[in-house]
């Protein structure tokens, strides 16, 4: 139920290919409002098709913001996204805001605040990655316990990406990641009437959508986008270089993989990503209403 006199915000989260963008557009056309991107890959330019950004026709039917506005050579943080959202909140008067995307950390920061963690250089991150490559899971966790015991307790399992992040922050800043996380800034929707939802389609339906999506991407401009990205000669550690499809299409362009193999590998990677997203939303947003479309 909407609270009278309060500005409205709709938060639409969900895994990739769950129909979030279509739902957001339908709401914006029916009820008005500004669609705000909450996907960490769709903020970057160059990769519209690969990251499944809304097409030009959709963008013309309703106002969309924070889509493709960040240069590919940039490391765009959650804090920077939240700062951009603050500007939108202050500049759109009383219009409803419709946040849509699959990046759980963006939604978490929006509602609960965020930890302002300094940027860590790629060199430090690479050094940590090389160090933990030769360690098994128990050894990795023990290393983290020595440098950030609280982060190790929160992590519990030796997820390489999160473990690397915690170690790199400690070594780059001298402060533990957990200390930054416990020192949060405020979220961005104080005073809003907030409606939350997680799109949670049937697993088989989602798998079919993912398979069809990447086949269409490959034929609809994804190859040309990856070629354009490669011409920029960017640091391989940049977030945009890790977008699903970049490596797989690159392997096909280099003759390392056949076309069908590249599509299959990208589809598998997308399935795995969607599974991680669903797990994250289930664990962190378990009280949000579920909706299947």
SULPE-V999964 format. One record per residue. N is the residue number from 1. PHI is phi in degrees with one decimal (999 if undefined). PSI is psi in degrees with one decimal (* if undefined). Layout:
n/phi/psi
N/PHI/PSI
N/PHI/PSI
This chain:
n/phi/psi
1/999/133.2
2/-76.3/138.8
3/-85.4/122.2
4/-60.8/135.2
5/84.7/-3.3
6/-106.1/145.6
7/-69.3/146.2
8/-102.8/139.6
9/-132.8/131.6
10/-111.3/128.1
11/-112.4/115.1
12/-114.6/104.8
13/-109.3/164.6
14/159.5/166.7
15/-70.3/165.4
16/-57.5/142.8
17/69.1/18.7
18/-88.4/-4.1
19/97.3/18.3
20/-62.7/-48.2
21/-64.2/-39.9
22/-64.9/-40.9
23/-65.0/-44.1
24/-60.6/-42.9
25/-64.1/-41.8
26/-61.6/-41.4
27/-65.6/-43.2
28/-63.2/-39.9
29/-71.4/-34.9
30/-81.9/-36.1
31/-120.6/-5.4
32/82.5/165.5
33/130.7/167.0
34/-107.2/127.9
35/-86.8/122.4
36/-111.7/123.3
37/-67.8/130.1
38/-125.7/43.6
39/-124.8/124.3
40/-69.8/-17.0
41/-93.9/-31.5
42/-74.0/-6.7
43/-72.4/-22.6
44/-84.9/146.4
45/-78.2/-174.9
46/75.6/-44.7
47/-109.0/70.5
48/-74.3/-49.8
49/-70.2/-47.0
50/-59.2/-38.0
51/-93.3/4.6
52/61.0/37.9
53/-65.0/153.0
54/-56.1/143.3
55/-76.8/172.7
56/-59.5/-38.1
57/-62.9/-43.7
58/-64.5/-41.3
59/-63.4/-28.0
60/-80.9/-19.5
61/-84.7/-19.7
62/-156.4/154.9
63/-71.8/125.5
64/-117.1/136.8
65/-132.0/154.3
66/67.8/29.1
67/-108.6/121.5
68/62.7/26.1
69/-98.6/-2.8
70/-111.6/127.3
71/-59.4/144.8
72/-59.8/-26.8
73/-78.9/2.3
74/-98.0/146.1
75/-99.1/103.6
76/-97.1/119.4
77/-94.4/167.2
78/-60.7/-39.5
79/-61.4/-41.1
80/-66.0/-38.5
81/-62.2/-44.3
82/-65.9/-34.4
83/-64.0/-41.5
84/-63.8/-39.2
85/-63.1/-39.7
86/-59.4/-38.1
87/-65.9/-37.0
88/-69.2/-43.3
89/-58.4/-40.8
90/-79.8/-12.6
91/-114.2/3.5
92/-116.7/16.5
93/52.5/-122.9
94/-102.9/11.1
95/-66.6/140.5
96/-61.4/148.2
97/-112.7/130.6
98/-115.2/103.2
99/-88.9/129.0
100/-141.0/132.2
101/167.3/179.7
102/-115.2/10.2
103/-95.7/100.7
104/-58.8/-35.5
105/-63.3/-33.0
106/-63.6/-47.8
107/-64.3/-41.1
108/-61.2/-44.6
109/-65.2/-38.5
110/-61.3/-39.0
111/-90.9/-38.0
112/-115.2/-0.5
113/92.8/174.5
114/-141.3/158.6
115/-91.8/123.2
116/-84.5/85.1
117/-94.5/125.8
118/-58.9/151.7
119/-67.4/137.9
120/-104.5/134.3
121/-65.9/152.3
122/-62.3/-31.4
123/-65.2/-42.4
124/-66.1/-44.0
125/-60.8/-44.1
126/-62.8/-40.2
127/-60.5/-43.2
128/-66.2/-43.2
129/-58.6/-42.6
130/-67.2/-35.6
131/-67.3/-41.3
132/-85.9/-8.9
133/-58.5/-35.2
134/-90.4/2.2
135/-103.9/146.8
136/-85.0/-179.8
137/-59.0/-45.0
138/-64.6/-39.8
139/-67.2/-36.8
140/-64.8/-44.8
141/-65.4/-37.1
142/-64.9/-39.1
143/-61.4/-44.1
144/-66.5/-37.8
145/-59.3/-36.1
146/-69.4/-30.4
147/-103.1/-29.8
148/-151.4/80.9
149/-56.8/-38.9
150/-68.6/-39.4
151/-63.3/-38.3
152/-64.8/-39.5
153/-65.7/-39.6
154/-71.1/-33.4
155/-72.8/-49.3
156/67.8/-43.8
157/-116.4/153.1
158/-83.4/58.5
159/-61.6/116.7
160/-59.2/-40.5
161/-66.3/-48.2
162/-70.3/-35.6
163/-65.9/-43.1
164/-59.5/-43.1
165/-59.7/-46.7
166/-63.8/-44.4
167/-67.6/-40.7
168/-65.5/-40.3
169/-62.8/-45.0
170/-60.9/-43.7
171/-76.2/-29.9
172/-80.8/-31.7
173/-112.6/-19.1
174/81.8/-4.0
175/-113.2/149.7
176/-76.2/151.1
177/-59.8/-39.0
178/-62.6/-33.5
179/-68.0/-37.2
180/-66.1/-43.2
181/-65.0/-29.3
182/-83.7/-5.3
183/-113.9/69.8
184/-88.0/149.1
185/-89.5/164.3
186/-67.9/154.8
187/-74.5/-172.2
188/-114.1/7.0
189/-122.6/30.0
190/-60.9/132.3
191/86.5/-1.3
192/-88.0/150.7
193/-87.0/110.7
194/-109.1/129.6
195/-111.2/126.8
196/-114.3/147.0
197/-157.5/148.2
198/-117.3/122.9
199/-78.2/127.9
200/-139.3/71.0
201/-69.2/162.4
202/-54.5/141.3
203/-59.0/-42.4
204/-66.8/-37.7
205/-62.2/-43.5
206/-63.9/-41.2
207/-61.6/-40.6
208/-66.2/-40.7
209/-62.9/-42.1
210/-63.4/-44.3
211/-61.9/-44.6
212/-68.2/-36.5
213/-63.5/-48.1
214/-73.0/-31.7
215/-59.6/-43.5
216/-68.2/-38.3
217/-60.4/-44.0
218/-61.4/-36.1
219/-89.6/-9.9
220/-113.5/23.2
221/119.7/-6.4
222/-63.2/-38.3
223/-62.7/-45.6
224/-63.9/-35.9
225/-65.6/-42.0
226/-66.9/-38.0
227/-60.4/-43.4
228/-64.7/-39.4
229/-64.5/-42.5
230/-65.6/-31.1
231/-67.1/-20.3
232/-75.2/-15.2
233/52.0/55.8
234/-85.7/162.3
235/-61.2/125.2
236/-60.9/-18.6
237/-83.7/-6.1
238/-65.0/146.3
239/-54.8/-41.1
240/-62.8/-28.7
241/-72.3/-13.3
242/-99.8/4.7
243/-60.2/136.5
244/-61.1/128.6
245/111.9/-28.9
246/-64.9/-51.1
247/-68.4/-42.2
248/-65.2/-44.7
249/-68.4/-36.2
250/-60.1/-40.3
251/-64.0/-38.3
252/-66.9/-42.8
253/-62.0/-32.7
254/-86.0/-1.4
255/79.3/12.1
256/-80.5/-29.1
257/-134.2/151.2
258/-76.0/162.4
259/-57.3/-50.0
260/-63.2/-36.3
261/-65.6/-41.6
262/-61.5/-43.1
263/-63.7/-43.5
264/-62.4/-45.6
265/-65.4/-40.1
266/-66.8/-37.4
267/-64.8/-43.3
268/-62.0/-44.4
269/-62.0/-36.7
270/-69.1/-40.0
271/-57.5/-45.3
272/-64.7/-39.9
273/-65.0/-43.7
274/-61.6/-37.7
275/-63.1/-43.6
276/-63.9/-40.2
277/-61.7/-46.0
278/-62.0/-40.4
279/-63.6/-43.6
280/-61.5/-48.8
281/-64.7/-37.0
282/-66.0/-39.9
283/-77.4/-38.4
284/-97.4/-29.8
285/-119.9/41.5
286/-62.8/-22.0
287/-93.8/0.6
288/-77.0/140.8
289/-59.6/138.7
290/-94.4/147.7
291/-146.3/131.3
292/-109.2/126.7
293/-132.1/*
